[in-house]
Amino acid sequence: MQTPKTHKAVVYDKPGEISTRIVELVTPAPGSGQILIKMTHSGVCHSDLSLMTSTWSWLPEPVKSGQVGGHEGVGVVVQLGPSCEASGVKVGDRVGIKWIAAACGNCMPCLAGADGICVNAEISGYTWPGTFQEYALAPAHYVTPIPDGLASDIAAPLLCGGVTVYSALQKSRAQAGDWVVIAGAGGGLGHLAVQLGGRGMGFKIIGLDMGSKESFVNECGAEGFVDISKYPTADGKSVADQILEITHGAGAAAAVICSASNAAYAEALSYLRFNGTLVCVGVPGEANPIANAYPHLIVGKQLAIVGSNVGNRRAAIETLAMAKRVATTPFRLEKAQNINSVFEEMKGGKLQGRVVLDLQSWT
């Protein structure tokens, strides 16, 4: 397939602000072990917003001006570099690019199957050119095959949001039939957790979010909903009290915090049952400790607090397979030139579900 000498891309032009521009870049040739992908779709993730606006103060350095953003990309392989034979990837295959653009495979996390925290990783849209472009390079061994029957626009947001919550739900210690709380249930991560956890894993889901998102969260499969804007009430009733009421006093087996809210973390331990698990996913901008994480409470109920980064290659494949069976991911298609307004919506908390960029049309 003939590739153009240049292609269009969305770059962050003023890091620290919501500001992007479309530029023309030289289309690269794949090196050893690399493939060139003609991108067709890319999800827009809250992590993209956090990187662009320098919200994550704990990062080693802010994103650089001119960085191509995005990390949830799907496209078609158009060219193979040398030494790609062992990967099994062929020209014409649909593949996905994830948050981890490349993992070394040799560090201790990689050897333990935790390539999501590879110490030598390249990060799409941060240290590696991301997926908001017409053509992208990727390591042949690390792309995710897109299964037949799963549309590319549906698959795109699953490559970060989906695999992230799938991995988190796996770490929750919950069993089918258990109550599991999803904080930020109407957001980009949370609504996927509701679908995969409820329809895919058999959990009874309680969604926490603002009341305006109740109908949406219930449509995704939640069996209970708590409008966090109503608490605490005048008589002192809390979110935890409402969750205990829904679970008939037993408490939830797990809480997966998909929002970047310190308050959501602080309250979670109080509504977990014995042997409950608090799974940390959403990352607040400031690195503050979890309030109310008292040893006597953790010991008394044998609670666990676990962190969950993005999943590994196997988790990505399993996520797409599950989504093909059970998830009907709500999303909205947008053109690349509308991305600034998408980020403004995201910052204002107005988005329900996901936005996916159509990278086949730039006019």
N, C-alpha and C positions, 0 to 999 in steps of 0.2 A: 504494500500500500504506500503510495507517495505521500510524504509528509511535507508540510510547508516549511519554509526557512524560518518564519517567525510565527508566533501565536499570541493570543490575548490572555491576560492574567489580571486578577484582582490583587493589588498589593496594599499593605498598610502604609500610608504616606505620612501620617502624623501620630506616631505611637504616643499613647496617653489620651487620645481623643477617639471618638467615633468618626473615622475619616479613612476612606479608601479611594483608590482611583484605578482605572483600567489602563494597562500599559501593554506594549508589544515587547515580547521577549524572544530571544533566539531559541528555536526549538532544538533541544539537545539530542545528541546521539547516545544510545545506551552503551555503557561500558561493560566490562566483564561482569557477568552475573546479573546484569540489569535488563529491564524491559522498558519500552516506551509505551505509554498508555494514552489513547485518545479519550479524554474524560467526557462523560456525558452528563453526569449528575454529581452534586456534592451537597451533603447536609450542612446546615449552619448551626453550629453548636455554641452553647454558652461559654465554653472554654475559648472559642475564637474571640468572643467579646472580651473575656477577661485578659487574654494575651494582648489584644489590640489596645485596650485602655489601661494596661499596666496595673490592673486591679490586684493581681497576685503579688504582693510585696515580698513574699518569701522566695520568689524565683531568683536564681543566681544573677540574672541580668534581664533587663526588659527586652521585648521584641525589637528588632531593628527596623528602621525605615526601609521600605522597599521589599519587605518580606512578603512572599506569596502566602496568603492565609489558607485555612481549611484543612480538614483531616478526616473527612467522611466521604471519600470519593469512590465512584464507580465508573468504569470505562471499559474499553475494548483494547486488547493488546494489538499494537500495530507493528512492532519491531522488537526483535530479540538481539541482545548483545552477545558476545562470546561467552561460552561456558554456562549456558542456561539449560542444557539438555536434561540434567538431573532433576530440575524443578518440575518437569512435566507440563509447564506452561507453554501454550502454543499461540501463534498469531491467530486472532479472531476470538480468543477466549474472553469472557467477561470476568473481570477481577475487581477487587476492592482494595483501597488504601486506607489504613487505620491511623489512629493517633500515634502509635509507634510506627514510624516509617521504616525503620531498620533496627534489628536487634543483633547483637554479636554472636549469640549462641554459645559463648564460651565462659561467660562470667557465672558466678554461683547462682544468682537468680535465674538466669537462662537455663542452666543445667537442672534446676529444680522445677522447671516448667513455668517460671514466673517471668517470662520475657517482657511482660508489661512494665516491669521495674528494672529492666536491663541497665546496668551501670554505664554502658557504652551506647545507649540508644540514640537514634536520631528521631526528633519529634517533628511530625508533619505540621507545617505552619508556624514553626518556632525556630528549629535549627536546620530544617530541611524544607525546600520549596513545597508548599501545600497543594491542596486539591482545587483551589479556586482558579483553575486555568484550563486551557484547551488540551495541553499535552503535559504529562508528568512522567518522571522517571521513578522507578521503584525496584527494589531487589526482587528478582524472580522468585526466590524461595519464601518471601515473606508476605506476598499479596494473598488475599482471601478469594477463593473461587466463589462466584455467585451461582447458586443453584438454578437450574432450569425451572421455570414456572414462578420465579420471584422477580418481580419487576425491578429495574435498576433504580427508579426513583424511590421505591419503598425500601430497597436494601440499603441505600446510602446512609440514612441516619442510624441504622442498626450497627454500623461498623464502629461507632464509638458509643453512642448512647445505649444501644441495645446490648452490646457485649459487656459494657460497664455494669449495667444493672443485672444482667444474667449472672455475671461473675459474683456480684455482691449477694444476690439471692442464694447462690450456691453456698456461700460462706455463712448464711444466717442460722444454720442448724435447725431450721423449721422443717416440719414434715407436712405432707399433704393433709389438708383439713385444719391446720393451725391458723390462728389469726396472725397476720403480718401487717404492720403499719408502714405506709410509704409516706414520708414527709416530703412535701413539694410534689404531690401526686399529679398536679395538672401541668407540670413543667416538662421540659424536653427529655429529661431523664425519667422523671416520676411516672409519666403516662405510659412509658414503655415498661417500667417495673410493674405497674398495675396489670398490664396485659400479659406479660411473660410470667409473672408470679401467680396470677389468678388462673388464666386460661391454660397456661403451659405447665405449671408446677402443682396446681391444685390447692394453693393457699387461699384462705379467706382474707381478702384485702380490705384494710381500712385506709382511706386516703385522707391526708391532711393538706389543706390548702385554703385559699380565700374562697368565700362563698360563691363568687362569680364563676368558679370552675367546677362547681359541684356536679352539674349535669354532664359535663364533659368527662369527669373522672368516673362517674357512674356508668357512662356509655363504654368506657374502657374496661369495665368489669369489676369495679369495686363493690363490695357488699355493705360497706359502711363509709360514712363521710363525716369529717369534723371540720366545721368552718372556723379556722383559727382566729378570724377577726372578731369573734364573739366572746373570746376568753382573754383574761378571767372575767367572769360575770360579776354583777353587783354583789351577789351573795357569796363570792369567793370560789365558785366552781371553776375548775381548770380543764385544760385539754386532756390531761391525764385522767381526771374524773370521768369525762365523757367516754374515753376509750375503755375504762374499766366497766362503765355501764353497758357499752356495746358488747363487751366480752363476758358479761354476766359475772363480773368481779374477778375473773381469772387473770386478766392481763394478756398482753400479746406475747407470742413466742419470739418475735423479732421486730426490730424497727430498722428500716433502711432509710437513712437520711440522704435524700437526693437534693435538698436545698442547701444553699450556702448560708444557713441561719444558725448562729450560735445558740439562739433560744430553742430551736428544734432539738439540738443536741442536749441542752441542759435539761429539758423536760423528759426526754425519752426513757431514762433509767427508771423513772418513777412509775411508768405504766407497763414495764416488762414483767412477765411472770418469772417463776423460778427457772433457772437454766436459760434465761432469755439472752438474746444477743443484740447488741447495738452495732450496726454495720455503718461505718463512716465512709461516705461517698462524696457528698457535696463539700466543697472546700471554701470556707469563708475567706474574704480578702486578707484579713489580719490573722496572724497565727496566735490565737488565744486558746487557753485550755478549756476543756469541757467542764462547765460549772456543774456542781452537784454530784461529781463522780467520787463519792465518798467510799473509802474502803469498806466500812461496815455494811453499806448497802450492797456493794458488789459481792462481798463475802457472804452476807446473809441470804441472798437469793442465788448465789453461784452464777452471777452474770458474767458475760464476756463482752469485751469491746474490741472489735476487729476493724482494721482498715482494709479497704478494697480498691485497688487501682484498676485500670483497664485490664480486661482478660487477655489470655494468651491466644495463640493461633487456633488451638483446638476449641476454645470457648467461642471464638468468632464463627467458626464453622457450625458449631452446635446452635448458636444463636440464630443464624440464618435459617437453619433447618427447622427450628421451632417456630420461627416467625412465619415461615411458609405454611405451617399447619394451623397456627392459632392467632397470630397478631394481625390486626388490620390497622396498621400505623396511620393515624391521622396526620396529614401533612399538606402543605401548600406549596405549589410550584411558583418560583419567581425567576425573573431574569437577573443575570449577574449585576446589571447596572442599578438594580433596586436594593442592593445589599445594605447600603447605609440606613435606609428606612427600616429594613428588617432588624438591624442592630438596635435602632432606636426603640422599636416595639419590644424587643427582648429586654432592653435595659429598663423599660417601664413596666415590665411584668405583664404585658398585654397579650403575649403569644400563648396560644393553646396548641399543644402538639409541636410539630416541627415545620421548618421551612426548608425546602430543597431547591437548590439552584439548578436551572436547566442550562447546562453548559454547551448545548448545541445551537443556541440562538443568542447572539450578542448585539442584536439590533432592536 
